[in-house]
Amino acid sequence: MDSITDNHYLFYTLVFIIGACVGSFLNVVALRSLAEKSWISPPSHCPHCEHRLGLFDLIPIFSYFLLGAKCRYCKAPISWHYPLVEAFTAFWFVLIIWHFDITLMGYGMLFFSSVLIAITITDFREKLIPHEITYPSILLGIFFTALAGLNVLGTMAGIGASYILFDFIAFYGLKIYPLLHPEIKLLEKEPPESIDSDTEIDEAFGIVETNTEEEEFEVMGGGDAVLAALISAWLGWEKLVIAVMLGFVFGALLGGIYLIDEMKRVGILGYCIKRGFVWMVGFFIVGTVLFLGMAKMSGASLLEPQWAVAIAIFTIAGGFCGFIFAGRKVSRPFPFGPALAAGAAIAMFVPTEKIFGQGG
């Protein structure tokens, strides 16, 4: 009789089911970590009516649709993020096993990915990366690195470097940010008693949210440094470099989405788009003159494809800068953890020996 691993369809179906179940548990881990509750007790229950959920209510992915996205007991709506996390985790488990197979590395990456997913949930919901998830996972990552015969010293160096890098960004970011957003300094000078906790300040630009509890402003949170250390613990310093670089790219995209949403909310999106277009025209003219001079100096024709690409990139970059500059007073913090986690997820599959000339 063939083993289950010989039947690929049955095998990957089983991996998918396991991944969906793990995704369901990760929802519990993330939300209960934010609430500072036990992951195990009490059993799963509706967050609205607190009725204990039955087996029919806990089928990953399917229960959401079978119940019509509502609690069976109190009819309260069920958030769409539950089936999304379950489905994503299921597909991600299949991808990891397909790539790494049933090996020590495969098992390790399954666990590491689960941690990244849980962290992504918490950071998206509350801009918080719980230490009860990250710190034990860092220790397990170091143990895994040693067990797999990987570069433990390089891993430890990456952990230390990650703390230094993100602390550097956090410290100097606080120095630079007020220069770009002078309204932050003005708010800091306001006496606390002059600010009504029930009133939103500068509603046109959304500088201050209505909140009775003041939240300390940060350019880069301490949880991001711990997340970078976690990535180094599991992937090594080489893949940490790749993950951080990709993380900043994804972070820029995520920040752009948040910025556009905020511009739309306060009604200045159209104005910013127009200013961006004006900057594009200006950068196109400057870029054409600049690259025409460079082409003449090199004896090449401006009609060659590389010059057209260079002008296009220069023009688009200029338009983007104009768009950002026009909306520079719109300030809305966004979580960097999900972007860094996405970078780590991709770096997981990158063969570092082709980049660094050695194994990761």
N, C-alpha and C positions, 0 to 999 in steps of 0.2 A: 504494500500500500504506500502511495506517495505521501510524503509529509506535507503539511499545510503550506510550507514555504515553496514547494514545487508547483503548487497551484497559485499562480500569480494573482488572478482575479480574487480568489478567496482570501489570499494573504493580505493584499492591500485593502480589501474591504474590512478585514479585521483591524488593520492598522487605523483605518478611517474611523471605525467605531470607537476604538480606544482613544484616539485623538479627540473625538467629540466629547467623550466622557471626561477626559482630562480638561478640556475647555470649559465644561460645566463646573468642574471643581475650581478652576482658576477664577471664574467669576466669583465664587464664594470666597476664595483666598483674598482676592483684591478688595472686595467690598467689606469683608469683615476686618481686614487689616486696617482699612480707613476708619472703621468704627471701633477699632481696638477691641475686637471680640475674638473668641476662640474660633478656629477654622472648623472644628468638629462638632462642638456643642454650643447651642441646641441644634437639633436637626433642621434641615432646610424648611423654611416657612415663608409665607407671603409677607413682604415688608410693610404692607398696608394693614391687613387684618390680622397678621401674625398667626394665621391658621397653618398647621403643619401640612406640608405638601405630601401627596401620595405618590405612588410609583407612576401613575399615569401623568402626573404633573411634572415629572423629572426626566422624561425621555429627551435626551439632547436633540436640539434642532426641531424635532417633530412636535414636541408638546406645545411649543409657541404657536404653531399653525393650527394644531388640533384644537387648542383652546381659544382660538380666535384672538390671540394676543391679549387675553384678559384672564384675570385670576378666576378659577372655577368657583370660588367661594364668595368673594366680595365684588367681583366684576371690575376690579381696578385694572388699569392698563399695565401690560408687561412691557418693559423697555426692549427695544429692538436690539440693544447691544448684547443681550444674552445669546440669541441664536447666532449673531454675527461672530462672537468670540468662539462659540462652539464649532461653527463651520470652518472658520479660519484655522483654528488649532487642528482640526481633523485633516484638512488639506495640507497643512504644514508638516504634520507628522508623516503623511504619505511621501511628501517631497524629501524629507530628511532620510527616511528609511530607503527610499529609492536611490538616493545619492550615496549614503554611507553604509547601507546594508545593515544586517544584524551584527554589529561589531561594538566594541567598547566605545569607539568614537561616536557611533550612531546613538547609543544609549545616552552618552554624555551630552550630545547636541539636542536630544529630545528634552532632557532636563533643563539645559541652558535656555532653550527656546521657550519652555514653559515659564521660566522666571521672567524672561523678556516680555512675554505676553501679559503676565500679571502686573508688571511694572508699568507697561503701557496703559493698562486700564486705570490704575491709580493716578498716574500723572495726568492723563486726559481729564479725569473726573475732578480731581482736587488739586492738581499741580503738586503732588506729593509722591515721593518714592520711599516707601516704608523700610526702615532699617531692619525690621524683623524678617524681611524677605531678602534683602541684599547681603547683609553681613554673613549669615550662615552660608549663603550661596557662594560668597567669595572664598570661604574656607573650604567648601566642597570642591570649588574649582581648582584651588591649589593642590588639593589631594588628588583630583582627577588628572591634573597635569603630570604629577609625579608618577601616578599609576600607569599612565599612557606612555611614559618614557619621553616626555617632551621637555622643552627647555625651561626648567623651573626658575633658574636665575633670571632669565629674560622675562619670564612672567612676573616675578617679583619687582624687577626694574620697571616694567610697564605699569604695575599697580602704583608704585611710588610716583612715576612721572605723570600719571593721570591726575593724581591729587594736586601736584604742583601746577600743571597746565590749567586746570579748571579754577583753582584758587587764584591764579594770575589773571585769568579772564574776569573772574568775579570782582577782584579788587580794582583793577584798572578800568573795568567796564563801568563801575560806579563813578569813576572820575570823569569818564568821557561822556556818559549818557546825559548828564545835566547840561553839557555844552550843546548837545543836539536838541534837548528838550528843556529850555530855560524855565518853563512853567512849573517844572518839578521843584526848582529852587524857591520859586515864589510861594509855593504851597508849604514848603518846609518852614518858611519864615512866618507863616500865619500862626498866631497864638491858638492853642488847642481849643480855648473856650469860644473862639470866633467861628468855629466850624460846627454847624449843626449836623449831628450824626444822621438825621433823617433827610438831609438835603444833599443833592448831587451837585458838585462844584463844576463849573464850566461845562454845562450839559452839551454845548455845541461840539465839543471835542472829546467828551468822555474821559477827562483826565482823572477824575476821582469817582469811584463807584460808591453808591449808597451802602454804607456798612457801619454798624456800631462798633465793630472791632477793627482797629487799624492793623493792616497787614504790612510787614516790613518789605520795602522794595528791594528786589534782587535782580541783577543782570543775569547771573548764572547761579542756580541753587546748589547747595551742598550735595543734594541727592544725585545731581548729574556727575559730580566727581566720583561718588561711590559707584554709580553705574559704569563709568569708564573703568574703574578698578575691577569691577565684576567682569567686564568684557575681557580685560587682560588676563584675569585669573583663568578663564575658560578657553580663550582663543590665542593667548600669547601676545607679546608686544607688537609683532609684525601686523597681525590682523587688527589690533587696537588702532594702529595708525590708519589703516584703511577704513575702519569703522568710524573713526572721528572725522576723517575727511568727508566721507559720505554723509555722516550725520550733519555736518554744517551745510551741505548741499540741500539735504532734505529739510533741515531747519529753516533755510532761506525760503524754500517753497511753502512750508507750513506757515512761516511768518507772513509771507505774502498773502496767503489765503485769509489769515486772521486780519491782516491790515485791510484787505479789500472788503471783508465783511464789516469791519468797523467803519470804513469810509462810507459804505452804503448805509449803515445805520444812522450816521450823523448827517447824511445828505450831501457829501462832498465828492462822491465817487466820480460823477460826471466832470466836475472841475479838474480833478486830478488827472483824468484820462486826457482831457484837452491839453493840460500843461505838459503831460508826457509826450503827446504828439508834437507839440511845439519844439520840445527838446530833441525829439527824433529828427525833425527837419534840420535843426541846427547842427546836430552831430553828423547827419548825413553830408551836409555841405563841408564841415570841417574834416570829416573822415575822407571824403573824396579828394580834397586838396592835399591832405596829409599823405594818403597812400599813393596819389598821383606823383608826388615828389619822391616818395620812396621807390616807386616803380621806375621813374626816370633815372634815379641814382643807380639802380641795379641793372639798368639796360633792358628791363622787361616791359611788357605791354600791360596797361591797366585793364585790358579786356580779358586777361588770363583769369581762370576761375578762382585762384587763391585770393586775388585782390578783391573780387566781388564778394567772396565769403567774409573777408576781413572787414570790408566796409559795412556789410550787413550786420555782423556781430557788433561792430562799433556803434552803429545806428540804434540797434535794439537795446544795447546796454545803456546808451544815452537816454533813450526814451524811458527805460525802467528807472534810471536815476532821477529823471524829472518827475516821474509819477510818485516815487517815494518822497522826494523833496517837497512836492506840493502838499503831501499829506503828513508831513513830519510831526505835526502837533497831535496827531491821533496816536494815542499811546494805549496799547492793549497787550499785556503780557501773555505769552503762550508757552506751553510746556515743551522743553527741549528733549526730555527723556524719550518720547516716542520716536523722534527723528534719529537719535543716537542708537536706539534699539533697532530701528530699521537698517541703519548702517551696519550694525553688528550682524544682523540676519543675513545680509548680502555677503559681508566679509567672511562669514562662516564657510562659504562655498568657494572662496577665492584661493587658488593654489599659490601660496606666498613664495614658493621657491622660484617662480617665474619672475617675481618682482624683486625679492631681496636676495635671491641666490641661495636660499636655504629653506629648510622645512619649518613650518609654523608650529 
